[in-house]
Structures are given as structure tokens and as C-alpha cells.
Amino acid sequence: MPKEELKSPQRRTLTKRLIREAMLELLKTKSIQKISVRELCDTAGINRTTFYNHYDGTYEVLAEIEEHFLAQLSAADTISNSEAGLERHIETLCLKLKQNADTALLLLTNNADPAFSSKLLKTQGCNEIWQKAGGVYSADETELLTEFVSGGAYSMVCRWLESGCCQSPKQIAFLLTAVIQDGIKLKI
């Protein structure tokens, strides 16, 4: 195989990675709505023709970043049938979030896609968590409870990431599992 044919997929992969990295860098300071293709190209060090050879626009770049991120989280999508399996599963998800904290924070904030949190909460692993935690409520009740717990879990994880992941993924998993399984027990 000639060298040019070997370089082409590598070059394509490198160019797309440069564009994604530039997008993440720009999302640190501005919302997706304010990022232009020209600015993205300047940050990535490529020209606009090269950009349009790979993407139709900035939202497509963001969608690809989200897909890659969710795919990384999906690697943790196996749950055992025991209660400890639920906690281990959440711990694995938290560990992956911690390992990719910078990207997670950018994607979970309003600078990126506001619908990303819904995409995250609809991953197979999260669906399995809610199915495993439910079973005693009607479908409507389960849906309402899932919305409530998901919103709290999302806020908790965001705060944990923003604080620099001071608690371990195991501690966060323990708290989330306790709330999912037992609710919050008040000390009055």
C-alpha cells in the first residue's frame, strides 16, 4: 500500500481530533452558540475548507464530542443482579466521569448542548439503574421518580466535578445508591 493511502486515515483522524480539542478549548470561555467556524478553525490551526471536509458546522463537532464521551461511559454499562452491583456500576460511571472531568464539566454546563444532560441520563447504564431501583411503582410513578432522582443525581455529580472531585467515586456512588434505594433519611 502506498504511503499516501496510509497517511490519509491517520491525517483524517488527527484533523478531527484537532478540531474536537479546539472546540473543547473554546467551550471553556463561551457557549456553542457564539463559536464560529472561523474561530474554531483558527484555534485548531486549520483552514475552513479542511473543516468542511470533515464537518458541516460547529454543532456537528459538538455532537461528535458528545457521542465519544457517551461511548466511553457506555463501557461501564453492565450491572449485576445484586444491590452491590448497582453501587459498583455507579462507582464505575463516576470513575469515568472523574477521569474525564474537564470534558464532562464542559458538556454538562450551559456552554455546550443544554440537552446533553438528558442524553446522559438516557444512556443504557442509567436506564438500567432506574429499572433496577424501580419495580414497586407504576410506570407513571417510576417516570416521575426517575425525573426527580435523575435531576438530583445530575446536580450532585456536577457539583462534585466542579469541586475537583474531592470525594472518591466510591463515596459518590454510595450516596447516590443510598438515595436511589432508600431515599433520604432525615435526622430529626
C-alpha positions as semicolon CSV with decimal commas, in nm:
position;residue;x (nm);y (nm);z (nm)
1;M;0,000;0,000;0,000
2;P;0,145;0,343;-0,094
3;K;0,235;0,588;0,184
4;E;-0,037;0,835;0,081
5;E;-0,306;0,575;0,144
6;L;-0,160;0,504;0,488
7;K;-0,146;0,872;0,579
8;S;-0,497;0,961;0,472
9;P;-0,689;0,787;0,755
10;Q;-0,424;0,899;1,004
11;R;-0,443;1,255;0,878
12;R;-0,823;1,249;0,892
13;T;-0,815;1,118;1,249
14;L;-0,559;1,381;1,352
15;T;-0,752;1,666;1,190
16;K;-1,079;1,564;1,354
17;R;-0,903;1,534;1,691
18;L;-0,755;1,884;1,649
19;I;-1,100;2,023;1,571
20;R;-1,260;1,849;1,871
21;E;-0,982;1,970;2,102
22;A;-1,023;2,325;1,971
23;M;-1,398;2,305;2,033
24;L;-1,342;2,193;2,393
25;E;-1,092;2,475;2,443
26;L;-1,340;2,734;2,312
27;L;-1,624;2,593;2,523
28;K;-1,423;2,687;2,832
29;T;-1,490;3,054;2,764
30;K;-1,805;3,076;2,551
31;S;-2,124;2,899;2,460
32;I;-2,161;2,685;2,149
33;Q;-2,395;2,946;2,004
34;K;-2,111;3,200;2,000
35;I;-1,843;2,977;1,846
36;S;-1,795;3,039;1,475
37;V;-1,640;2,802;1,224
38;R;-1,372;3,063;1,155
39;E;-1,280;3,087;1,524
40;L;-1,280;2,710;1,557
41;C;-1,051;2,676;1,254
42;D;-0,813;2,943;1,387
43;T;-0,793;2,765;1,723
44;A;-0,739;2,426;1,556
45;G;-0,480;2,567;1,316
46;I;-0,663;2,453;1,003
47;N;-0,839;2,627;0,717
48;R;-1,213;2,635;0,662
49;T;-1,200;2,406;0,359
50;T;-1,036;2,140;0,572
51;F;-1,302;2,190;0,839
52;Y;-1,585;2,147;0,589
53;N;-1,421;1,829;0,457
54;H;-1,498;1,678;0,798
55;Y;-1,799;1,863;0,944
56;D;-2,099;2,067;0,836
57;G;-2,078;2,306;1,130
58;T;-1,992;2,360;1,494
59;Y;-2,294;2,168;1,626
60;E;-2,182;1,858;1,439
61;V;-1,842;1,880;1,612
62;L;-2,015;1,910;1,948
63;A;-2,241;1,613;1,867
64;E;-1,936;1,401;1,785
65;I;-1,767;1,501;2,112
66;E;-2,084;1,404;2,299
67;E;-2,103;1,070;2,115
68;H;-1,740;0,989;2,201
69;F;-1,797;1,083;2,563
70;L;-2,116;0,879;2,597
71;A;-1,943;0,583;2,429
72;Q;-1,673;0,597;2,697
73;L;-1,938;0,589;2,968
74;S;-2,122;0,306;2,795
75;A;-1,824;0,081;2,856
76;A;-1,943;0,067;3,218
77;D;-2,295;-0,039;3,130
78;T;-2,312;-0,382;3,288
79;I;-2,496;-0,428;3,613
80;S;-2,510;-0,742;3,822
81;N;-2,831;-0,854;3,989
82;S;-2,713;-0,777;4,342
83;E;-2,762;-0,450;4,525
84;A;-2,384;-0,417;4,544
85;G;-2,385;-0,435;4,162
86;L;-2,581;-0,112;4,145
87;E;-2,333;0,071;4,364
88;R;-2,035;-0,070;4,173
89;H;-2,195;0,035;3,846
90;I;-2,249;0,391;3,967
91;E;-1,893;0,396;4,104
92;T;-1,760;0,291;3,762
93;L;-1,961;0,568;3,594
94;C;-1,831;0,820;3,849
95;L;-1,475;0,699;3,795
96;K;-1,510;0,751;3,420
97;L;-1,657;1,097;3,481
98;K;-1,365;1,181;3,712
99;Q;-1,111;1,055;3,458
100;N;-1,270;1,286;3,201
101;A;-1,370;1,563;3,442
102;D;-1,273;1,855;3,217
103;T;-1,475;1,724;2,923
104;A;-1,762;1,618;3,150
105;L;-1,787;1,965;3,301
106;L;-1,782;2,135;2,963
107;L;-2,053;1,906;2,829
108;L;-2,268;1,931;3,140
109;T;-2,268;2,311;3,155
110;N;-2,477;2,555;2,955
111;N;-2,181;2,640;2,733
112;A;-2,246;2,322;2,538
113;D;-2,566;2,144;2,443
114;P;-2,838;2,205;2,705
115;A;-2,994;1,870;2,608
116;F;-2,676;1,676;2,690
117;S;-2,785;1,601;3,045
118;S;-3,094;1,427;2,905
119;K;-2,876;1,226;2,666
120;L;-2,653;1,127;2,955
121;L;-2,945;1,024;3,173
122;K;-3,091;0,816;2,889
123;T;-2,781;0,601;2,839
124;Q;-2,826;0,227;2,878
125;G;-2,645;0,226;3,212
126;C;-2,866;0,496;3,361
127;N;-3,177;0,322;3,231
128;E;-3,063;0,001;3,397
129;I;-3,008;0,187;3,724
130;W;-3,362;0,326;3,726
131;Q;-3,513;-0,007;3,622
132;K;-3,321;-0,184;3,895
133;A;-3,422;0,073;4,154
134;G;-3,788;0,067;4,050
135;G;-4,028;-0,219;4,014
136;V;-4,261;-0,133;4,300
137;Y;-4,422;0,170;4,138
138;S;-4,649;0,212;3,839
139;A;-4,496;0,322;3,509
140;D;-4,613;0,682;3,564
141;E;-4,481;0,690;3,920
142;T;-4,149;0,541;3,810
143;E;-4,117;0,806;3,540
144;L;-4,181;1,087;3,792
145;L;-3,942;0,939;4,048
146;T;-3,678;0,888;3,778
147;E;-3,704;1,255;3,680
148;F;-3,670;1,362;4,042
149;V;-3,377;1,135;4,128
150;S;-3,205;1,198;3,793
151;G;-3,220;1,574;3,845
152;G;-3,071;1,542;4,191
153;A;-2,805;1,294;4,077
154;Y;-2,715;1,523;3,787
155;S;-2,679;1,825;4,018
156;M;-2,480;1,624;4,268
157;V;-2,239;1,493;4,004
158;C;-2,195;1,841;3,854
159;R;-2,116;1,986;4,195
160;W;-1,875;1,700;4,264
161;L;-1,694;1,762;3,934
162;E;-1,688;2,140;3,988
163;S;-1,534;2,094;4,334
164;G;-1,247;1,895;4,186
165;C;-1,385;1,551;4,278
166;C;-1,289;1,589;4,645
167;Q;-1,484;1,277;4,738
168;S;-1,392;0,947;4,579
169;P;-1,612;0,790;4,311
170;K;-1,688;0,522;4,572
171;Q;-1,823;0,785;4,816
172;I;-2,040;0,948;4,548
173;A;-2,167;0,606;4,438
174;F;-2,254;0,519;4,798
175;L;-2,455;0,842;4,840
176;L;-2,637;0,806;4,508
177;T;-2,714;0,440;4,571
178;A;-2,845;0,519;4,918
179;V;-3,081;0,783;4,778
180;I;-3,194;0,560;4,491
181;Q;-3,253;0,259;4,711
182;D;-3,366;0,409;5,042
183;G;-3,446;0,774;4,986
184;I;-3,313;1,041;5,218
185;K;-3,348;0,962;5,585
186;L;-3,375;1,280;5,787
187;K;-3,223;1,307;6,131
188;I;-3,483;1,498;6,325
